[in-house]
Amino acid sequence: MDHPQAGLQGSVEIRNVGVVKYEVRNRSGAVALASVSDGRTRDRVAQLLLERGSATAAELGTLLGLSPAAIRKHLDAMLADQLVEARELRNTGPRGRGRPAKAFALTVAARENLNPHFYDGIATAALRWIEQQHGSAAVTAFASAQLGALEERCRAALLEAGDDPIARAEALAEALTAEGYAANASVIASGGQLCQHSCPVAHVAAEFPQLCDAETEVISRLIGTHVQRLATIAHGDGVCTTHIPAPTRRPAALKRTEDRTAATTVRTDT
């Protein structure tokens, strides 16, 4: 499906609950190691921001039993990782000393990471409505239309791949990886194999296999030969696997017979 992959990079994932060690200096100047479960605290900060919409460092500190300074340390790290954004608060009263108060809110990417299947639910409900109102054929047409743009982008990436199906599968794997499918192609005894390790619509396709069918048709058209889907993430498999049969080659003996027949025909005509 034509869904750019959205979400957080593994190095800045909110739900990292590992213990992180920091170096701090004591009064004598010696370096000591302080172990703090920063990932777990940031997870709690993110959950509060999701529930409240926005909050100041002081408000978050009160809710979590931490000082505003400790909360700001986490918020600064989350700002650097683009997980939160800061908004200045309007102050209708007299302004005191210090920096203007700021409220913090989750970015769109962080919000989607905390609710990874929210949009899946909407998409599934929409397809159910289409099927109820117009039948399963309408769902099939919708799936094909949605994959149209993806097919055109991948086709452009295959312009220099030649006619060999295996070579085209390798080029297609690179194109699909750029689209967020984490794909790779390999040669096997019976031909080739295209594997997709990520599927943006797996939860929706579990109920509507038309999405997988339409994707298989796109792969077949792009590679230029009939292909067979062996496994899909939507059906509980770990990887979407597509088999690409080896190009049909005529046996050498048959080719020699055809060549002799052709030569005989030419002499007879002459």
C-alpha positions in Angstrom: 0.0 0.0 0.0 1.1 3.6 -0.5 1.6 4.5 3.0 4.9 6.1 3.9 6.3 4.6 6.9 5.7 6.8 9.9 7.0 6.4 13.4 10.0 6.8 15.6 13.5 5.5 15.0 14.7 2.7 17.1 17.3 4.8 18.9 14.7 7.3 20.2 11.8 4.9 20.8 9.6 6.1 23.7 9.0 2.7 25.1 12.7 2.0 25.8 12.8 1.0 29.4 16.4 0.1 29.7 18.6 1.5 32.5 20.9 4.3 31.2 24.1 5.2 33.0 25.3 8.8 33.2 28.6 10.2 34.4 28.3 12.8 37.2 31.0 14.7 39.2 31.0 14.8 42.9 32.4 17.6 45.0 35.9 16.2 44.9 35.8 16.2 41.1 35.8 12.4 40.8 33.6 10.9 38.2 30.9 8.6 39.5 28.3 6.6 37.6 24.6 7.3 38.2 22.1 4.7 37.0 18.7 6.2 36.1 15.8 4.5 34.4 15.4 7.4 32.0 13.5 5.4 29.4 10.8 4.4 31.9 10.4 8.0 33.1 10.1 9.3 29.6 7.5 6.7 28.9 5.5 8.0 31.8 6.0 11.6 30.6 4.8 10.7 27.1 1.7 8.9 28.5 0.8 11.9 30.6 1.2 14.2 27.7 -1.0 11.9 25.6 -3.7 12.0 28.2 -3.6 15.7 29.0 -2.8 17.1 25.6 -0.1 19.4 27.1 1.6 20.2 30.4 4.3 22.3 31.9 7.5 20.8 33.5 6.1 21.8 36.9 2.8 20.0 36.3 4.6 16.9 35.1 6.9 17.0 38.1 4.0 17.2 40.5 2.2 14.2 38.9 5.4 12.1 38.8 6.8 13.2 42.1 10.0 14.7 40.5 11.5 18.1 40.5 10.8 20.4 37.6 14.6 20.4 36.9 14.6 16.6 36.6 11.5 16.7 34.3 13.2 19.4 32.1 16.2 17.1 31.6 13.9 14.5 30.1 11.9 17.0 28.1 15.1 18.5 26.6 16.1 15.0 25.5 12.7 14.4 24.0 12.8 17.8 22.3 16.2 16.8 20.7 14.6 13.5 19.5 11.6 15.4 18.1 9.2 13.5 20.4 7.7 16.7 22.0 7.3 20.3 21.1 7.3 23.4 23.3 4.6 26.1 23.3 4.8 29.4 25.2 2.0 29.9 27.6 0.0 33.1 27.6 0.4 34.9 30.9 -2.4 37.4 31.6 -1.0 38.4 35.0 2.2 40.3 35.9 5.3 38.6 34.6 7.7 37.3 37.2 11.4 36.6 37.0 12.8 33.7 35.1 12.0 32.1 31.7 8.5 32.3 30.4 6.5 29.2 31.3 6.2 26.6 28.5 3.8 23.8 27.9 5.0 20.6 26.2 3.0 18.4 23.9 3.7 15.3 21.9 4.6 15.5 18.2 2.5 13.8 15.6 5.1 11.0 15.2 5.3 10.4 19.0 1.5 10.3 19.2 1.2 7.8 16.4 3.9 5.6 18.1 1.8 5.5 21.3 -1.3 4.6 19.3 0.1 2.5 16.5 -3.2 0.9 15.5 -5.5 4.0 15.8 -5.5 4.7 12.1 -5.8 1.0 11.3 -9.1 1.0 13.1 -10.4 3.9 11.0 -9.2 2.2 7.8 -10.8 -1.1 8.7 -14.1 0.7 9.6 -14.0 2.5 6.3 -13.5 -0.7 4.3 -16.3 -2.4 6.2 -18.6 0.5 5.2 -17.5 0.2 1.6 -18.1 -3.5 1.6 -21.6 -3.1 3.2 -22.7 -0.4 0.8 -21.1 -1.5 -2.4 -19.9 -5.1 -2.0 -16.5 -6.8 -1.9 -15.8 -5.8 -5.5 -15.6 -2.2 -4.4 -13.0 -3.1 -1.8 -11.0 -4.8 -4.5 -11.2 -1.8 -6.7 -10.2 0.5 -3.8 -7.2 -1.7 -3.0 -6.0 -1.6 -6.6 -6.5 2.2 -6.8 -4.5 2.8 -3.6 -1.5 0.8 -4.9 -1.5 2.7 -8.2 0.9 5.4 -7.1 3.2 2.9 -5.4 3.3 0.9 -8.6 4.3 3.9 -10.7 7.1 4.9 -8.4 8.5 1.3 -8.3 8.2 1.0 -12.1 10.3 4.1 -12.5 13.0 2.5 -10.3 13.0 -0.6 -12.5 13.7 1.1 -15.8 17.4 -0.1 -15.9 16.7 -3.6 -14.4 16.3 -5.3 -17.8 13.9 -8.2 -18.6 15.3 -10.9 -16.3 12.6 -11.5 -13.6 15.2 -12.1 -10.8 17.1 -8.9 -11.6 13.8 -7.0 -11.6 13.0 -8.6 -8.2 16.2 -7.3 -6.8 15.6 -3.8 -8.1 12.0 -4.0 -6.8 13.2 -5.0 -3.3 15.3 -1.8 -3.2 12.4 0.3 -4.3 10.1 -1.3 -1.8 12.6 -0.8 1.0 12.6 2.9 0.2 8.9 2.8 0.6 9.2 1.3 4.1 8.7 -2.4 3.3 12.2 -3.5 4.4 12.4 -5.9 1.4 15.1 -8.1 0.0 15.3 -10.5 -2.9 17.3 -13.8 -3.1 17.9 -16.5 -5.6 16.7 -20.0 -4.7 16.7 -23.4 -6.5 13.3 -22.8 -8.1 13.8 -19.2 -9.1 13.8 -16.2 -6.8 12.1 -15.0 -3.7 11.0 -11.5 -2.7 10.6 -11.0 1.1 9.0 -8.0 2.8 9.8 -7.7 6.5 7.4 -4.9 7.2 3.8 -4.3 6.1 2.1 -0.9 6.8 -1.4 -2.3 6.5 -1.0 -5.7 8.1 -3.8 -5.2 10.7 -6.2 -4.1 8.0 -5.2 -6.7 5.5 -5.9 -9.4 8.1 -9.6 -8.7 7.6 -9.5 -7.6 4.0 -7.1 -9.9 2.0 -7.9 -7.9 -1.1 -5.1 -5.6 -0.1 -2.6 -8.5 -0.2 -4.1 -9.7 -3.5 -3.7 -6.3 -5.1 -0.1 -6.0 -3.9 0.7 -9.4 -5.4 -0.7 -8.3 -8.7 1.4 -5.2 -8.6 4.5 -7.3 -7.9 3.6 -9.6 -10.8 3.2 -6.7 -13.2 6.4 -5.1 -12.1 8.6 -8.2 -12.4 6.9 -9.2 -15.6 6.0 -12.8 -14.8 3.5 -14.8 -12.8 4.4 -14.9 -9.0 3.0 -16.8 -6.1 2.4 -15.4 -2.6 3.6 -18.1 -0.1 3.2 -16.2 3.2 1.9 -12.8 4.5 2.4 -10.9 7.7 -1.4 -10.2 7.7 -2.1 -13.9 8.0 0.3 -14.3 11.0 3.5 -15.1 9.2 6.7 -13.3 10.1 7.5 -12.2 6.6 5.5 -11.5 3.4 7.1 -14.0 0.9 6.6 -14.0 -2.8 8.0 -16.8 -5.1 9.3 -15.8 -8.5 9.6 -18.8 -10.8 12.8 -19.1 -12.8 12.6 -18.1 -16.5 11.5 -21.0 -18.6 14.4 -22.4 -20.6 14.0 -24.9 -23.5 16.0 -28.0 -23.1 19.1 -28.1 -25.3 18.0 -31.2 -27.2 14.6 -29.6 -28.0 16.3 -26.5 -29.2 18.6 -28.5 -31.6 15.5 -30.3 -33.0 13.8 -27.0 -33.6 16.8 -25.6 -35.3 17.1 -28.7 -37.6 13.4 -28.4 -38.4 13.7 -24.7 -39.3 16.8 -25.4 -41.5 14.9 -28.2 -43.4 12.0 -25.9 -43.9 14.2 -23.2 -45.4 15.8 -25.8 -47.9 12.4 -27.1 -48.9 11.1 -23.6 -49.6 14.2 -22.8 -51.6 
